[in-house]
């Protein structure tokens, strides 16, 4: 659930990242949010053993690193941000974890069973 929320937050933050040149007061905040969401998705891909997704989100980590950003032209960076948004949107459907089964409790009787 938290990973899904982070994916949605990253998708909503990407337009702010596109206009960071016109709004200098944003700083590296959009990059930090996108990097955090990419880490969450990367961990999810590792658990699911989806190696192509791991590579894609590791690349996103390189592009949006808030500590040392990659110096690309503005038009190229906008294209990267659009592809990043598409990857986050696709990952909402493609990377889903299976729900965990609950552990049966011996202290609580199952209401669907009847004693003999």
N, CA, C and O atoms as a GROMACS GRO file, in nm:
protein
  464
    1UNK      N    1   0.082  -0.119   0.000
    1UNK     CA    2   0.000   0.000   0.000
    1UNK      C    3   0.087   0.126   0.000
    1UNK      O    4   0.058   0.222  -0.072
    2UNK      N    5   0.192   0.124   0.081
    2UNK     CA    6   0.280   0.240   0.088
    2UNK      C    7   0.351   0.262  -0.046
    2UNK      O    8   0.370   0.376  -0.088
    3UNK      N    9   0.389   0.153  -0.112
    3UNK     CA   10   0.455   0.166  -0.241
    3UNK      C   11   0.361   0.227  -0.344
    3UNK      O   12   0.403   0.310  -0.425
    4UNK      N   13   0.234   0.187  -0.342
    4UNK     CA   14   0.136   0.244  -0.433
    4UNK      C   15   0.117   0.393  -0.408
    4UNK      O   16   0.106   0.472  -0.502
    5UNK      N   17   0.114   0.431  -0.283
    5UNK     CA   18   0.101   0.573  -0.248
    5UNK      C   19   0.223   0.651  -0.298
    5UNK      O   20   0.209   0.760  -0.352
    6UNK      N   21   0.342   0.594  -0.280
    6UNK     CA   22   0.463   0.662  -0.324
    6UNK      C   23   0.468   0.674  -0.476
    6UNK      O   24   0.516   0.774  -0.528
    7UNK      N   25   0.417   0.573  -0.548
    7UNK     CA   26   0.412   0.582  -0.694
    7UNK      C   27   0.321   0.697  -0.737
    7UNK      O   28   0.356   0.774  -0.826
    8UNK      N   29   0.205   0.709  -0.673
    8UNK     CA   30   0.111   0.816  -0.706
    8UNK      C   31   0.170   0.953  -0.672
    8UNK      O   32   0.153   1.048  -0.748
    9UNK      N   33   0.238   0.963  -0.560
    9UNK     CA   34   0.301   1.090  -0.521
    9UNK      C   35   0.409   1.128  -0.621
    9UNK      O   36   0.423   1.245  -0.655
   10UNK      N   37   0.485   1.030  -0.668
   10UNK     CA   38   0.589   1.059  -0.766
   10UNK      C   39   0.529   1.106  -0.898
   10UNK      O   40   0.582   1.198  -0.961
   11UNK      N   41   0.418   1.045  -0.939
   11UNK     CA   42   0.352   1.088  -1.062
   11UNK      C   43   0.302   1.231  -1.048
   11UNK      O   44   0.310   1.310  -1.142
   12UNK      N   45   0.249   1.263  -0.931
   12UNK     CA   46   0.199   1.399  -0.908
   12UNK      C   47   0.312   1.501  -0.892
   12UNK      O   48   0.291   1.620  -0.916
   13UNK      N   49   0.429   1.456  -0.852
   13UNK     CA   50   0.543   1.547  -0.832
   13UNK      C   51   0.618   1.575  -0.962
   13UNK      O   52   0.686   1.677  -0.972
   14UNK      N   53   0.605   1.488  -1.060
   14UNK     CA   54   0.681   1.506  -1.184
   14UNK      C   55   0.653   1.639  -1.255
   14UNK      O   56   0.748   1.697  -1.308
   15UNK      N   57   0.530   1.690  -1.260
   15UNK     CA   58   0.513   1.822  -1.322
   15UNK      C   59   0.591   1.933  -1.250
   15UNK      O   60   0.639   2.026  -1.314
   16UNK      N   61   0.604   1.923  -1.119
   16UNK     CA   62   0.686   2.021  -1.046
   16UNK      C   63   0.832   2.009  -1.086
   16UNK      O   64   0.903   2.109  -1.093
   17UNK      N   65   0.876   1.887  -1.112
   17UNK     CA   66   1.015   1.868  -1.155
   17UNK      C   67   1.038   1.926  -1.294
   17UNK      O   68   1.147   1.975  -1.325
   18UNK      N   69   0.935   1.921  -1.378
   18UNK     CA   70   0.949   1.975  -1.514
   18UNK      C   71   0.964   2.127  -1.513
   18UNK      O   72   1.031   2.184  -1.600
   19UNK      N   73   0.904   2.193  -1.416
   19UNK     CA   74   0.907   2.339  -1.412
   19UNK      C   75   1.001   2.392  -1.305
   19UNK      O   76   0.983   2.504  -1.257
   20UNK      N   77   1.101   2.314  -1.266
   20UNK     CA   78   1.192   2.361  -1.161
   20UNK      C   79   1.278   2.477  -1.207
   20UNK      O   80   1.327   2.554  -1.125
   21UNK      N   81   1.299   2.490  -1.340
   21UNK     CA   82   1.378   2.603  -1.389
   21UNK      C   83   1.302   2.734  -1.375
   21UNK      O   84   1.362   2.839  -1.354
   22UNK      N   85   1.168   2.728  -1.389
   22UNK     CA   86   1.089   2.851  -1.377
   22UNK      C   87   1.055   2.883  -1.232
   22UNK      O   88   1.022   2.997  -1.200
   23UNK      N   89   1.062   2.784  -1.144
   23UNK     CA   90   1.034   2.806  -1.002
   23UNK      C   91   1.156   2.765  -0.920
   23UNK      O   92   1.163   2.652  -0.872
   24UNK      N   93   1.253   2.855  -0.904
   24UNK     CA   94   1.377   2.817  -0.835
   24UNK      C   95   1.360   2.789  -0.686
   24UNK      O   96   1.450   2.732  -0.624
   25UNK      N   97   1.248   2.826  -0.627
   25UNK     CA   98   1.229   2.802  -0.484
   25UNK      C   99   1.198   2.655  -0.455
   25UNK      O  100   1.198   2.615  -0.338
   26UNK      N  101   1.171   2.574  -0.558
   26UNK     CA  102   1.147   2.431  -0.535
   26UNK      C  103   1.274   2.358  -0.494
   26UNK      O  104   1.269   2.261  -0.418
   27UNK      N  105   1.387   2.403  -0.544
   27UNK     CA  106   1.513   2.337  -0.510
   27UNK      C  107   1.515   2.194  -0.561
   27UNK      O  108   1.474   2.167  -0.674
   28UNK      N  109   1.563   2.102  -0.478
   28UNK     CA  110   1.571   1.962  -0.518
   28UNK      C  111   1.460   1.879  -0.455
   28UNK      O  112   1.468   1.756  -0.452
   29UNK      N  113   1.355   1.946  -0.406
   29UNK     CA  114   1.243   1.873  -0.344
   29UNK      C  115   1.179   1.773  -0.439
   29UNK      O  116   1.159   1.658  -0.398
   30UNK      N  117   1.145   1.808  -0.564
   30UNK     CA  118   1.086   1.708  -0.654
   30UNK      C  119   1.182   1.590  -0.679
   30UNK      O  120   1.138   1.475  -0.686
   31UNK      N  121   1.310   1.619  -0.692
   31UNK     CA  122   1.406   1.510  -0.712
   31UNK      C  123   1.410   1.417  -0.591
   31UNK      O  124   1.420   1.295  -0.607
   32UNK      N  125   1.402   1.473  -0.472
   32UNK     CA  126   1.403   1.391  -0.351
   32UNK      C  127   1.281   1.300  -0.346
   32UNK      O  128   1.293   1.183  -0.311
   33UNK      N  129   1.163   1.353  -0.379
   33UNK     CA  130   1.040   1.273  -0.376
   33UNK      C  131   1.045   1.163  -0.480
   33UNK      O  132   1.009   1.048  -0.452
   34UNK      N  133   1.090   1.196  -0.601
   34UNK     CA  134   1.096   1.096  -0.708
   34UNK      C  135   1.199   0.989  -0.675
   34UNK      O  136   1.176   0.871  -0.700
   35UNK      N  137   1.312   1.029  -0.618
   35UNK     CA  138   1.415   0.932  -0.579
   35UNK      C  139   1.364   0.840  -0.469
   35UNK      O  140   1.389   0.719  -0.473
   36UNK      N  141   1.293   0.894  -0.372
   36UNK     CA  142   1.237   0.812  -0.264
   36UNK      C  143   1.136   0.712  -0.319
   36UNK      O  144   1.138   0.595  -0.281
   37UNK      N  145   1.049   0.757  -0.409
   37UNK     CA  146   0.952   0.666  -0.469
   37UNK      C  147   1.021   0.560  -0.553
   37UNK      O  148   0.978   0.444  -0.554
   38UNK      N  149   1.128   0.597  -0.623
   38UNK     CA  150   1.202   0.499  -0.703
   38UNK      C  151   1.268   0.394  -0.614
   38UNK      O  152   1.277   0.277  -0.653
   39UNK      N  153   1.314   0.434  -0.496
   39UNK     CA  154   1.372   0.337  -0.402
   39UNK      C  155   1.264   0.238  -0.356
   39UNK      O  156   1.290   0.118  -0.348
   40UNK      N  157   1.145   0.288  -0.327
   40UNK     CA  158   1.036   0.199  -0.286
   40UNK      C  159   1.003   0.099  -0.397
   40UNK      O  160   0.986  -0.020  -0.370
   41UNK      N  161   0.994   0.147  -0.520
   41UNK     CA  162   0.962   0.057  -0.632
   41UNK      C  163   1.077  -0.038  -0.659
   41UNK      O  164   1.055  -0.154  -0.695
   42UNK      N  165   1.199   0.008  -0.642
   42UNK     CA  166   1.316  -0.078  -0.660
   42UNK      C  167   1.315  -0.192  -0.560
   42UNK      O  168   1.342  -0.307  -0.596
   43UNK      N  169   1.283  -0.163  -0.435
   43UNK     CA  170   1.274  -0.268  -0.333
   43UNK      C  171   1.161  -0.366  -0.368
   43UNK      O  172   1.176  -0.487  -0.350
   44UNK      N  173   1.049  -0.313  -0.416
   44UNK     CA  174   0.938  -0.400  -0.457
   44UNK      C  175   0.979  -0.490  -0.573
   44UNK      O  176   0.944  -0.608  -0.576
   45UNK      N  177   1.053  -0.436  -0.669
   45UNK     CA  178   1.098  -0.515  -0.783
   45UNK      C  179   1.198  -0.622  -0.740
   45UNK      O  180   1.200  -0.732  -0.795
   46UNK      N  181   1.281  -0.590  -0.642
   46UNK     CA  182   1.376  -0.690  -0.589
   46UNK      C  183   1.300  -0.805  -0.526
   46UNK      O  184   1.334  -0.922  -0.547
   47UNK      N  185   1.196  -0.773  -0.446
   47UNK     CA  186   1.118  -0.879  -0.381
   47UNK      C  187   1.045  -0.966  -0.482
   47UNK      O  188   1.028  -1.086  -0.461
   48UNK      N  189   1.001  -0.904  -0.593
   48UNK     CA  190   0.929  -0.979  -0.696
   48UNK      C  191   1.022  -1.042  -0.799
   48UNK      O  192   0.977  -1.116  -0.887
   49UNK      N  193   1.151  -1.014  -0.789
   49UNK     CA  194   1.254  -1.064  -0.881
   49UNK      C  195   1.225  -1.023  -1.026
   49UNK      O  196   1.236  -1.103  -1.118
   50UNK      N  197   1.189  -0.897  -1.043
   50UNK     CA  198   1.165  -0.839  -1.175
   50UNK      C  199   1.288  -0.757  -1.212
   50UNK      O  200   1.298  -0.640  -1.176
   51UNK      N  201   1.380  -0.820  -1.285
   51UNK     CA  202   1.511  -0.760  -1.308
   51UNK      C  203   1.506  -0.641  -1.403
   51UNK      O  204   1.583  -0.547  -1.385
   52UNK      N  205   1.420  -0.641  -1.503
   52UNK     CA  206   1.409  -0.526  -1.593
   52UNK      C  207   1.356  -0.404  -1.519
   52UNK      O  208   1.400  -0.292  -1.545
   53UNK      N  209   1.262  -0.426  -1.429
   53UNK     CA  210   1.211  -0.314  -1.349
   53UNK      C  211   1.318  -0.261  -1.255
   53UNK      O  212   1.327  -0.140  -1.232
   54UNK      N  213   1.398  -0.351  -1.202
   54UNK     CA  214   1.508  -0.307  -1.114
   54UNK      C  215   1.604  -0.217  -1.192
   54UNK      O  216   1.647  -0.114  -1.141
   55UNK      N  217   1.637  -0.256  -1.313
   55UNK     CA  218   1.728  -0.176  -1.395
   55UNK      C  219   1.666  -0.041  -1.431
   55UNK      O  220   1.735   0.061  -1.429
   56UNK      N  221   1.538  -0.042  -1.464
   56UNK     CA  222   1.471   0.084  -1.501
   56UNK      C  223   1.468   0.182  -1.384
   56UNK      O  224   1.496   0.301  -1.402
   57UNK      N  225   1.436   0.134  -1.266
   57UNK     CA  226   1.427   0.225  -1.152
   57UNK      C  227   1.564   0.259  -1.093
   57UNK      O  228   1.578   0.361  -1.026
   58UNK      N  229   1.664   0.176  -1.117
   58UNK     CA  230   1.801   0.215  -1.080
   58UNK      C  231   1.848   0.329  -1.170
   58UNK      O  232   1.921   0.418  -1.125
   59UNK      N  233   1.807   0.326  -1.296
   59UNK     CA  234   1.839   0.437  -1.387
   59UNK      C  235   1.768   0.565  -1.345
   59UNK      O  236   1.826   0.673  -1.352
   60UNK      N  237   1.643   0.552  -1.301
   60UNK     CA  238   1.571   0.669  -1.250
   60UNK      C  239   1.643   0.727  -1.129
   60UNK      O  240   1.651   0.849  -1.114
   61UNK      N  241   1.696   0.640  -1.044
   61UNK     CA  242   1.772   0.688  -0.928
   61UNK      C  243   1.893   0.770  -0.972
   61UNK      O  244   1.928   0.869  -0.908
   62UNK      N  245   1.958   0.729  -1.080
   62UNK     CA  246   2.074   0.804  -1.128
   62UNK      C  247   2.034   0.940  -1.184
   62UNK      O  248   2.104   1.038  -1.160
   63UNK      N  249   1.923   0.947  -1.257
   63UNK     CA  250   1.882   1.074  -1.317
   63UNK      C  251   1.830   1.175  -1.215
   63UNK      O  252   1.854   1.295  -1.230
   64UNK      N  253   1.761   1.127  -1.112
   64UNK     CA  254   1.696   1.219  -1.018
   64UNK      C  255   1.766   1.224  -0.882
   64UNK      O  256   1.703   1.261  -0.783
   65UNK      N  257   1.890   1.187  -0.876
   65UNK     CA  258   1.964   1.192  -0.751
   65UNK      C  259   1.973   1.337  -0.702
   65UNK      O  260   2.031   1.421  -0.771
   66UNK      N  261   1.916   1.368  -0.585
   66UNK     CA  262   1.917   1.508  -0.540
   66UNK      C  263   2.054   1.556  -0.492
   66UNK      O  264   2.077   1.677  -0.482
   67UNK      N  265   2.145   1.466  -0.463
   67UNK     CA  266   2.277   1.505  -0.414
   67UNK      C  267   2.368   1.545  -0.530
   67UNK      O  268   2.435   1.648  -0.525
   68UNK      N  269   2.369   1.462  -0.634
   68UNK     CA  270   2.452   1.490  -0.752
   68UNK      C  271   2.367   1.466  -0.876
   68UNK      O  272   2.356   1.353  -0.923
   69UNK      N  273   2.308   1.571  -0.927
   69UNK     CA  274   2.218   1.556  -1.041
   69UNK      C  275   2.296   1.546  -1.172
   69UNK      O  276   2.409   1.595  -1.183
   70UNK      N  277   2.233   1.482  -1.269
   70UNK     CA  278   2.292   1.467  -1.401
   70UNK      C  279   2.265   1.595  -1.479
   70UNK      O  280   2.152   1.643  -1.484
   71UNK      N  281   2.368   1.648  -1.541
   71UNK     CA  282   2.352   1.772  -1.616
   71UNK      C  283   2.310   1.744  -1.759
   71UNK      O  284   2.395   1.724  -1.846
   72UNK      N  285   2.180   1.741  -1.784
   72UNK     CA  286   2.127   1.719  -1.919
   72UNK      C  287   2.060   1.847  -1.967
   72UNK      O  288   2.017   1.929  -1.886
   73UNK      N  289   2.050   1.863  -2.098
   73UNK     CA  290   1.974   1.979  -2.149
   73UNK      C  291   1.828   1.972  -2.104
   73UNK      O  292   1.776   1.864  -2.074
   74UNK      N  293   1.762   2.087  -2.101
   74UNK     CA  294   1.626   2.096  -2.049
   74UNK      C  295   1.531   2.008  -2.130
   74UNK      O  296   1.447   1.939  -2.072
   75UNK      N  297   1.542   2.009  -2.262
   75UNK     CA  298   1.450   1.929  -2.344
   75UNK      C  299   1.471   1.780  -2.321
   75UNK      O  300   1.374   1.704  -2.319
   76UNK      N  301   1.594   1.739  -2.304
   76UNK     CA  302   1.622   1.598  -2.277
   76UNK      C  303   1.568   1.558  -2.140
   76UNK      O  304   1.512   1.450  -2.124
   77UNK      N  305   1.585   1.646  -2.042
   77UNK     CA  306   1.537   1.616  -1.907
   77UNK      C  307   1.385   1.609  -1.902
   77UNK      O  308   1.330   1.528  -1.826
   78UNK      N  309   1.316   1.692  -1.980
   78UNK     CA  310   1.171   1.684  -1.985
   78UNK      C  311   1.128   1.551  -2.045
   78UNK      O  312   1.031   1.490  -1.999
   79UNK      N  313   1.198   1.504  -2.148
   79UNK     CA  314   1.167   1.373  -2.207
   79UNK      C  315   1.191   1.262  -2.105
   79UNK      O  316   1.112   1.168  -2.098
   80UNK      N  317   1.298   1.272  -2.027
   80UNK     CA  318   1.327   1.172  -1.923
   80UNK      C  319   1.218   1.175  -1.817
   80UNK      O  320   1.176   1.070  -1.768
   81UNK      N  321   1.171   1.293  -1.780
   81UNK     CA  322   1.066   1.305  -1.679
   81UNK      C  323   0.933   1.247  -1.729
   81UNK      O  324   0.859   1.188  -1.650
   82UNK      N  325   0.902   1.264  -1.856
   82UNK     CA  326   0.780   1.206  -1.912
   82UNK      C  327   0.790   1.053  -1.913
   82UNK      O  328   0.694   0.984  -1.880
   83UNK      N  329   0.907   1.001  -1.952
   83UNK     CA  330   0.926   0.854  -1.950
   83UNK      C  331   0.922   0.801  -1.807
   83UNK      O  332   0.872   0.691  -1.784
   84UNK      N  333   0.973   0.878  -1.712
   84UNK     CA  334   0.968   0.837  -1.572
   84UNK      C  335   0.825   0.830  -1.523
   84UNK      O  336   0.787   0.734  -1.455
   85UNK      N  337   0.745   0.929  -1.557
   85UNK     CA  338   0.604   0.927  -1.520
   85UNK      C  339   0.532   0.807  -1.581
   85UNK      O  340   0.448   0.744  -1.516
   86UNK      N  341   0.566   0.775  -1.705
   86UNK     CA  342   0.505   0.657  -1.770
   86UNK      C  343   0.547   0.529  -1.700
   86UNK      O  344   0.466   0.439  -1.681
   87UNK      N  345   0.674   0.520  -1.660
   87UNK     CA  346   0.720   0.400  -1.588
   87UNK      C  347   0.650   0.384  -1.454
   87UNK      O  348   0.612   0.274  -1.416
   88UNK      N  349   0.635   0.494  -1.381
   88UNK     CA  350   0.563   0.486  -1.254
   88UNK      C  351   0.418   0.445  -1.276
   88UNK      O  352   0.364   0.364  -1.201
   89UNK      N  353   0.354   0.500  -1.380
   89UNK     CA  354   0.214   0.465  -1.408
   89UNK      C  355   0.200   0.318  -1.449
   89UNK      O  356   0.106   0.251  -1.406
   90UNK      N  357   0.290   0.270  -1.531
   90UNK     CA  358   0.285   0.129  -1.574
   90UNK      C  359   0.315   0.038  -1.457
   90UNK      O  360   0.256  -0.069  -1.445
   91UNK      N  361   0.406   0.080  -1.371
   91UNK     CA  362   0.441  -0.006  -1.257
   91UNK      C  363   0.326  -0.020  -1.158
   91UNK      O  364   0.322  -0.116  -1.082
   92UNK      N  365   0.231   0.075  -1.159
   92UNK     CA  366   0.113   0.062  -1.074
   92UNK      C  367   0.035  -0.065  -1.109
   92UNK      O  368  -0.022  -0.129  -1.021
   93UNK      N  369   0.032  -0.101  -1.237
   93UNK     CA  370  -0.041  -0.219  -1.281
   93UNK      C  371   0.046  -0.344  -1.286
   93UNK      O  372   0.001  -0.454  -1.254
   94UNK      N  373   0.172  -0.327  -1.328
   94UNK     CA  374   0.257  -0.443  -1.353
   94UNK      C  375   0.324  -0.500  -1.227
   94UNK      O  376   0.346  -0.621  -1.218
   95UNK      N  377   0.355  -0.416  -1.132
   95UNK     CA  378   0.424  -0.462  -1.011
   95UNK      C  379   0.326  -0.463  -0.895
   95UNK      O  380   0.312  -0.364  -0.823
   96UNK      N  381   0.262  -0.573  -0.877
   96UNK     CA  382   0.169  -0.588  -0.765
   96UNK      C  383   0.214  -0.708  -0.682
   96UNK      O  384   0.242  -0.815  -0.735
   97UNK      N  385   0.220  -0.688  -0.553
   97UNK     CA  386   0.255  -0.797  -0.465
   97UNK      C  387   0.130  -0.876  -0.430
   97UNK      O  388   0.020  -0.822  -0.424
   98UNK      N  389   0.150  -1.003  -0.407
   98UNK     CA  390   0.038  -1.087  -0.367
   98UNK      C  391   0.005  -1.059  -0.221
   98UNK      O  392   0.096  -1.042  -0.140
   99UNK      N  393  -0.124  -1.055  -0.186
   99UNK     CA  394  -0.158  -1.031  -0.046
   99UNK      C  395  -0.112  -1.147   0.042
   99UNK      O  396  -0.116  -1.263   0.001
  100UNK      N  397  -0.071  -1.114   0.162
  100UNK     CA  398  -0.027  -1.217   0.255
  100UNK      C  399  -0.146  -1.288   0.315
  100UNK      O  400  -0.250  -1.228   0.342
  101UNK      N  401  -0.131  -1.416   0.334
  101UNK     CA  402  -0.235  -1.494   0.398
  101UNK      C  403  -0.230  -1.468   0.548
  101UNK      O  404  -0.122  -1.455   0.606
  102UNK      N  405  -0.346  -1.460   0.608
  102UNK     CA  406  -0.349  -1.439   0.753
  102UNK      C  407  -0.323  -1.571   0.823
  102UNK      O  408  -0.353  -1.678   0.771
  103UNK      N  409  -0.268  -1.562   0.939
  103UNK     CA  410  -0.238  -1.681   1.017
  103UNK      C  411  -0.361  -1.714   1.101
  103UNK      O  412  -0.416  -1.628   1.169
  104UNK      N  413  -0.401  -1.839   1.094
  104UNK     CA  414  -0.517  -1.882   1.171
  104UNK      C  415  -0.483  -1.881   1.319
  104UNK      O  416  -0.376  -1.927   1.360
  105UNK      N  417  -0.573  -1.829   1.396
  105UNK     CA  418  -0.552  -1.820   1.539
  105UNK      C  419  -0.618  -1.939   1.608
  105UNK      O  420  -0.729  -1.978   1.572
  106UNK      N  421  -0.551  -1.995   1.707
  106UNK     CA  422  -0.614  -2.104   1.781
  106UNK      C  423  -0.696  -2.050   1.898
  106UNK      O  424  -0.772  -2.125   1.960
  107UNK      N  425  -0.682  -1.921   1.927
  107UNK     CA  426  -0.755  -1.863   2.040
  107UNK      C  427  -0.897  -1.823   2.000
  107UNK      O  428  -0.986  -1.820   2.084
  108UNK      N  429  -0.917  -1.791   1.872
  108UNK     CA  430  -1.047  -1.745   1.826
  108UNK      C  431  -1.109  -1.856   1.742
  108UNK      O  432  -1.048  -1.904   1.647
  109UNK      N  433  -1.230  -1.894   1.778
  109UNK     CA  434  -1.298  -1.999   1.703
  109UNK      C  435  -1.342  -1.945   1.568
  109UNK      O  436  -1.379  -1.828   1.556
  110UNK      N  437  -1.339  -2.030   1.468
  110UNK     CA  438  -1.383  -1.994   1.335
  110UNK      C  439  -1.535  -1.993   1.334
  110UNK      O  440  -1.595  -2.097   1.360
  111UNK      N  441  -1.600  -1.881   1.304
  111UNK     CA  442  -1.746  -1.876   1.312
  111UNK      C  443  -1.815  -1.960   1.205
  111UNK      O  444  -1.935  -1.984   1.218
  112UNK      N  445  -1.746  -2.005   1.103
  112UNK     CA  446  -1.810  -2.084   0.998
  112UNK      C  447  -1.813  -2.232   1.032
  112UNK      O  448  -1.880  -2.309   0.964
  113UNK      N  449  -1.743  -2.273   1.136
  113UNK     CA  450  -1.743  -2.415   1.174
  113UNK      C  451  -1.833  -2.437   1.294
  113UNK      O  452  -1.855  -2.346   1.375
  114UNK      N  453  -1.883  -2.554   1.304
  114UNK     CA  454  -1.967  -2.589   1.419
  114UNK      C  455  -1.905  -2.709   1.488
  114UNK      O  456  -1.845  -2.795   1.424
  115UNK      N  457  -1.922  -2.713   1.618
  115UNK     CA  458  -1.869  -2.828   1.690
  115UNK      C  459  -1.964  -2.946   1.675
  115UNK      O  460  -2.084  -2.930   1.650
  116UNK      N  461  -1.908  -3.065   1.690
  116UNK     CA  462  -1.988  -3.186   1.675
  116UNK      C  463  -2.059  -3.218   1.798
  116UNK      O  464  -2.132  -3.317   1.804
   0.00000   0.00000   0.00000
